[in-house]
Amino acid sequence: MGQAKQTGNDTEKAEKNFFELLKKFDTAMLVTHSAKAGALHGRPMQVAETSDDGSIWFITGLDMPKVEEIEHDSDLVALFQEGRQYLSVNGRAELHKDRARIHKVWKEAYRVWFKGKDDPNIVLIRLVPSGAEYWDNTGPKGLTFILKAAAAYVTGAELRGSDNVEQHAKVPL
């Protein structure tokens, strides 16, 4: 009962589902490679903006450890969860000091961490995704998942993935 191979139409549908789901999240766990060999470092980050190309923007301070970690190794992952919707996005990070974009994504709530949108300590992190995977167990998709899980439990079968691209898919970006 493993995940079925995606057809071209399924890939398009999975990509569409990814973009719709991505726009629903406002917070992520951003995971970078620590400067210490082999260690991973995760922290919650507010999403500043999502772009039409799937890029995810975060705002941080130049003096924060994650900036050094990204300079050391730009591969990272952002993990999202809201209720029974999950999204994992992996890719490369870019650091941007573009004042116009900082002004565009600025939210007054950021004043807790910065003196204002012109604070010279502000830097943006742009996650350029290379791939994503999502699980959406809401609405009818969630009911389908519960029924399959119950059937697997009763029959002693192993539950393995989904053949429903609306519920679960890997998305190459």
Wavefront OBJ file of the C-alpha trace (Angstrom):
o trace
v 0.000 0.000 0.000
v 2.984 2.302 -0.583
v 2.668 5.623 -2.300
v 1.799 5.233 -5.962
v 4.131 6.649 -8.593
v 3.010 10.155 -9.549
v 1.981 10.832 -13.129
v 2.554 14.197 -14.825
v -0.993 15.232 -13.918
v -0.446 14.102 -10.313
v 2.793 16.104 -10.162
v 0.965 19.247 -11.316
v -1.789 18.612 -8.760
v 0.775 17.991 -6.008
v 2.579 21.237 -6.871
v -0.725 23.140 -6.823
v -1.599 21.594 -3.443
v 1.858 22.527 -2.114
v 1.466 26.206 -3.053
v -2.048 26.371 -1.578
v -0.891 24.739 1.636
v 2.266 26.867 1.935
v 0.227 30.085 2.012
v -1.708 28.860 5.074
v 1.310 28.789 7.402
v 2.696 31.786 9.264
v 5.301 30.016 11.415
v 7.935 27.382 10.701
v 10.655 25.482 12.494
v 13.755 26.507 10.577
v 16.498 23.888 10.821
v 20.100 24.754 9.932
v 23.414 22.947 10.246
v 25.226 24.085 13.363
v 28.835 25.159 13.085
v 29.534 22.147 15.342
v 30.143 19.121 13.137
v 27.033 17.083 12.477
v 24.687 19.022 14.741
v 21.358 20.429 13.607
v 19.811 23.560 15.079
v 16.085 24.276 14.862
v 14.112 27.286 15.994
v 10.625 28.703 15.387
v 10.510 31.540 12.877
v 7.665 33.720 11.695
v 7.214 33.610 7.926
v 7.689 37.128 6.573
v 6.484 36.297 3.066
v 5.968 33.471 0.595
v 6.717 34.209 -3.063
v 4.912 32.818 -6.090
v 8.011 30.762 -6.942
v 7.796 28.956 -3.574
v 10.546 30.979 -1.893
v 9.958 31.518 1.806
v 11.267 34.691 3.464
v 12.211 35.097 7.124
v 13.565 38.146 8.959
v 16.374 37.946 11.498
v 19.328 39.834 12.935
v 22.804 39.800 11.432
v 24.174 38.925 14.865
v 22.058 35.774 15.270
v 23.707 32.299 15.213
v 21.523 31.154 12.303
v 23.229 33.704 10.029
v 26.650 32.208 10.767
v 25.200 28.717 10.334
v 23.772 29.634 6.916
v 27.081 31.189 5.881
v 28.763 27.913 6.923
v 26.200 25.641 5.188
v 23.233 27.052 3.290
v 21.269 23.771 3.118
v 18.273 23.884 5.429
v 14.742 22.698 5.989
v 11.610 24.475 7.143
v 8.949 22.408 8.893
v 5.355 23.594 9.191
v 2.391 22.236 11.127
v -1.090 23.527 11.718
v -3.621 21.090 13.122
v -3.463 18.037 10.855
v -1.629 19.751 8.002
v 2.131 19.290 7.703
v 4.700 20.593 5.265
v 8.442 20.009 4.959
v 10.422 22.235 2.585
v 14.118 21.711 1.910
v 16.414 23.943 -0.065
v 19.176 26.535 0.065
v 19.216 29.725 2.080
v 20.276 33.102 0.789
v 20.924 36.139 2.977
v 19.536 39.453 1.686
v 19.971 43.012 2.969
v 17.745 44.604 0.305
v 16.109 47.569 2.118
v 13.162 47.700 -0.308
v 12.265 44.054 0.375
v 12.764 44.546 4.119
v 10.291 47.446 3.963
v 7.901 45.267 1.910
v 7.825 42.386 4.416
v 8.055 44.525 7.575
v 5.377 43.914 10.223
v 5.030 46.125 13.257
v 5.337 43.014 15.457
v 9.029 42.816 14.429
v 9.665 45.942 16.516
v 10.055 43.581 19.489
v 13.378 42.444 17.974
v 14.429 45.486 15.943
v 14.461 49.270 16.313
v 12.351 49.558 13.168
v 12.421 48.593 9.509
v 15.561 50.686 8.979
v 17.527 48.865 11.705
v 20.915 48.050 10.095
v 20.970 44.713 11.967
v 18.093 43.304 9.860
v 18.802 40.624 7.284
v 16.342 38.495 5.347
v 16.672 34.762 4.866
v 15.275 33.500 1.596
v 14.681 29.757 1.460
v 14.867 28.732 -2.201
v 13.140 25.345 -2.190
v 14.447 22.324 -4.051
v 11.759 19.959 -2.825
v 8.859 19.606 -0.464
v 6.592 17.002 1.040
v 3.173 17.544 2.525
v 0.564 15.658 4.492
v -2.959 17.056 4.647
v -5.279 15.043 6.852
v -8.118 17.575 6.997
v -11.691 17.318 5.750
v -12.555 14.311 3.574
v -8.836 13.486 3.165
v -8.559 13.133 6.938
v -11.610 10.882 7.098
v -10.130 8.691 4.353
v -6.877 8.458 6.316
v -8.718 7.518 9.545
v -10.683 4.800 7.740
v -7.519 3.369 6.149
v -5.735 3.459 9.511
v -8.662 1.725 11.211
v -8.759 -0.953 8.494
v -5.021 -1.512 8.840
v -5.375 -1.829 12.603
v -8.266 -4.314 12.376
v -6.644 -6.453 9.675
v -3.145 -6.252 11.112
v -1.872 -4.749 7.855
v 0.762 -2.082 7.832
v -0.314 1.429 6.862
v 2.117 2.794 4.273
v 1.742 6.237 2.796
v -1.101 7.321 0.607
v -2.091 6.898 -2.990
v -4.051 10.169 -2.805
v -1.883 13.066 -4.005
v -4.276 15.538 -2.346
v -3.426 13.995 1.017
v 0.306 13.313 0.668
v 2.904 13.954 -1.990
v 6.556 14.725 -2.588
v 6.980 17.823 -4.726
v 10.170 18.475 -6.707
v 10.668 22.220 -7.083
l 1 2 3 4 5 6 7 8 9 10 11 12 13 14 15 16 17 18 19 20 21 22 23 24 25 26 27 28 29 30 31 32 33 34 35 36 37 38 39 40 41 42 43 44 45 46 47 48 49 50 51 52 53 54 55 56 57 58 59 60 61 62 63 64 65 66 67 68 69 70 71 72 73 74 75 76 77 78 79 80 81 82 83 84 85 86 87 88 89 90 91 92 93 94 95 96 97 98 99 100 101 102 103 104 105 106 107 108 109 110 111 112 113 114 115 116 117 118 119 120 121 122 123 124 125 126 127 128 129 130 131 132 133 134 135 136 137 138 139 140 141 142 143 144 145 146 147 148 149 150 151 152 153 154 155 156 157 158 159 160 161 162 163 164 165 166 167 168 169 170 171 172 173
